Amino acid sequence: MEIDFHPVTAERWSDFERLFECKGGPHYCWCMAWRVNENRKTVPGKAGLKLSMKGRVENGIPIGLLAYVEGEPIAWCSIAPRETYKSLAGDETKAGVWSIACFFIKRPFRGHGVTRQLLVAAIEYARENRAKYVEAHPVDPDSPSYRFMGLAPMFEQAGFEHVRKAGKRRNVMSLAL
């Protein structure tokens, strides 16, 4: 299966929207859980989250990558400059950090290594944008929650180093570019 990766841009918004609104898609959060929702007081619920994310995209703020198979969006990785997120409890002593906060893979494509390929593409995307570090917040394989942030062994295999725990489940891991 050949996968293409592209940053979410205004021109690709409809692809992002289609992926998030597909069956099982993360349309309940619009990947805003770790970002400030500028519309929370004026537009409640999912509509406000979607509007906030769209505003970021229209303003050229990086939000992440889409993965495509035969021109159709099949997966997503939230990777962006750390300062575009709320606090993820990462290593605040470093500058030039891009953070990975989420993965979503459409069900038919799960179990085929798409997450691992997205991680590789996300690292390259951060590098192309002059990041000095990529930080992630994965959980251990037996974690009952936060699995959307990825699993720690995948990050270890990609060269990330464990920095510390963030809360009870998340690990802060970092890769120097």
C-alpha positions as CSV (number, residue, x, y, z in Angstrom):
1,M,0.0,0.0,0.0
2,E,1.5,3.3,-1.1
3,I,0.9,6.2,1.3
4,D,1.3,9.9,0.6
5,F,1.6,12.5,3.3
6,H,0.7,16.1,3.2
7,P,0.4,18.9,5.7
8,V,-3.2,20.1,6.4
9,T,-3.5,23.4,4.5
10,A,-6.5,25.5,3.5
11,E,-6.5,23.7,0.2
12,R,-6.7,20.4,2.0
13,W,-9.3,21.4,4.5
14,S,-12.1,19.5,2.8
15,D,-9.9,16.3,3.0
16,F,-9.3,16.9,6.7
17,E,-13.0,17.5,7.3
18,R,-14.0,14.4,5.4
19,L,-11.6,12.3,7.4
20,F,-12.8,13.7,10.7
21,E,-16.4,13.3,9.8
22,C,-16.1,9.7,8.6
23,K,-17.6,6.8,10.6
24,G,-15.5,6.5,13.7
25,G,-13.7,9.8,13.0
26,P,-12.7,12.2,15.8
27,H,-15.4,14.7,14.9
28,Y,-16.3,14.9,18.7
29,C,-13.0,16.7,19.4
30,W,-11.6,18.0,16.1
31,C,-8.2,17.4,17.7
32,M,-8.7,20.5,19.9
33,A,-8.3,18.7,23.3
34,W,-4.7,20.0,23.6
35,R,-5.3,23.3,21.8
36,V,-7.1,26.5,22.9
37,N,-10.7,26.7,21.6
38,E,-11.1,30.4,20.7
39,N,-14.8,29.8,19.9
40,R,-15.8,28.1,23.2
41,K,-17.9,31.0,24.4
42,T,-19.6,31.9,21.1
43,V,-20.0,28.6,19.3
44,P,-20.6,25.7,21.7
45,G,-19.7,22.0,21.2
46,K,-18.3,20.3,18.2
47,A,-19.2,23.2,15.9
48,G,-17.0,25.5,17.9
49,L,-14.1,23.0,17.9
50,K,-14.3,22.6,14.2
51,L,-14.5,26.4,13.6
52,S,-11.4,26.9,15.8
53,M,-9.4,24.3,14.0
54,K,-10.5,25.7,10.6
55,G,-9.4,29.1,11.7
56,R,-5.9,27.8,12.5
57,V,-5.7,26.2,9.1
58,E,-6.9,29.3,7.3
59,N,-4.3,31.4,9.2
60,G,-1.5,29.1,8.1
61,I,-0.8,27.6,11.6
62,P,0.6,24.1,11.2
63,I,-1.7,21.5,12.8
64,G,-0.5,18.2,11.3
65,L,-0.3,15.7,8.5
66,L,-2.8,13.8,6.5
67,A,-2.0,10.3,5.0
68,Y,-3.6,9.4,1.7
69,V,-4.1,6.2,-0.2
70,E,-5.1,6.6,-3.8
71,G,-6.0,10.2,-3.2
72,E,-8.3,9.5,-0.2
73,P,-7.4,10.7,3.3
74,I,-7.1,7.7,5.5
75,A,-5.1,8.9,8.6
76,W,-4.0,11.9,10.6
77,C,-1.2,12.9,12.9
78,S,-1.4,16.0,15.0
79,I,2.1,17.5,14.8
80,A,2.7,21.2,15.3
81,P,5.0,23.7,17.1
82,R,4.6,23.2,20.9
83,E,3.6,26.8,21.4
84,T,0.4,26.2,19.4
85,Y,-0.8,23.7,22.0
86,K,-1.9,24.1,25.6
87,S,0.6,22.7,28.1
88,L,1.4,19.0,27.3
89,A,3.7,18.8,30.4
90,G,6.7,18.4,28.2
91,D,10.3,19.5,28.6
92,E,10.0,23.3,28.8
93,T,13.7,23.8,28.9
94,K,14.1,23.1,25.2
95,A,13.3,25.5,22.3
96,G,12.4,24.6,18.8
97,V,10.1,21.8,19.8
98,W,7.3,20.3,17.7
99,S,4.8,18.1,19.6
100,I,2.9,15.1,18.5
101,A,-0.4,14.9,20.3
102,C,-2.7,12.5,18.3
103,F,-3.0,9.8,15.7
104,F,-6.2,8.7,13.9
105,I,-6.3,5.9,11.4
106,K,-9.5,4.8,9.6
107,R,-10.5,1.4,10.8
108,P,-9.8,-0.5,7.5
109,F,-6.2,0.7,7.5
110,R,-5.4,-0.1,11.1
111,G,-2.9,-2.9,11.7
112,H,-0.9,-2.2,8.5
113,G,1.9,0.0,10.0
114,V,0.2,3.3,9.0
115,T,0.9,4.9,12.5
116,R,4.6,4.1,12.2
117,Q,4.8,5.6,8.7
118,L,2.9,8.7,10.0
119,L,5.5,9.0,12.7
120,V,8.3,8.9,10.3
121,A,6.6,11.5,8.1
122,A,5.8,13.7,11.1
123,I,9.5,13.7,12.1
124,E,10.5,14.7,8.6
125,Y,7.8,17.4,8.5
126,A,9.1,18.9,11.8
127,R,12.7,18.7,10.5
128,E,11.7,20.5,7.2
129,N,10.2,23.2,9.4
130,R,13.5,23.7,11.3
131,A,12.3,22.0,14.5
132,K,15.2,21.0,16.8
133,Y,13.2,18.4,18.7
134,V,10.1,16.3,18.3
135,E,8.3,15.6,21.5
136,A,5.6,13.0,22.0
137,H,3.4,11.8,24.8
138,P,2.7,8.2,24.2
139,V,1.3,5.6,26.7
140,D,2.4,2.1,27.6
141,P,0.8,-0.7,25.6
142,D,-1.4,-1.7,28.5
143,S,-2.8,1.8,29.1
144,P,-6.6,1.9,29.2
145,S,-6.7,5.5,27.9
146,Y,-4.8,8.1,25.8
147,R,-3.9,5.4,23.2
148,F,-4.6,8.0,20.5
149,M,-1.3,9.6,21.5
150,G,0.6,6.5,20.4
151,L,2.3,3.7,22.2
152,A,5.7,4.2,23.8
153,P,7.5,1.2,22.1
154,M,6.9,2.7,18.6
155,F,8.6,5.9,19.7
156,E,11.5,4.1,21.4
157,Q,12.0,2.2,18.1
158,A,12.1,5.5,16.3
159,G,14.9,6.8,18.5
160,F,12.9,8.8,21.1
161,E,14.2,9.0,24.6
162,H,12.1,8.9,27.7
163,V,12.1,12.2,29.6
164,R,9.6,11.5,32.4
165,K,6.0,10.6,33.1
166,A,3.3,13.2,32.6
167,G,0.4,12.2,34.9
168,K,-0.3,8.6,35.6
169,R,-0.3,7.3,32.0
170,R,1.5,9.5,29.5
171,N,5.2,9.4,28.9
172,V,7.1,12.5,27.7
173,M,9.5,11.3,25.0
174,S,11.9,13.4,22.9
175,L,13.8,13.1,19.7
176,A,16.7,15.5,18.9
177,L,16.8,16.4,15.2
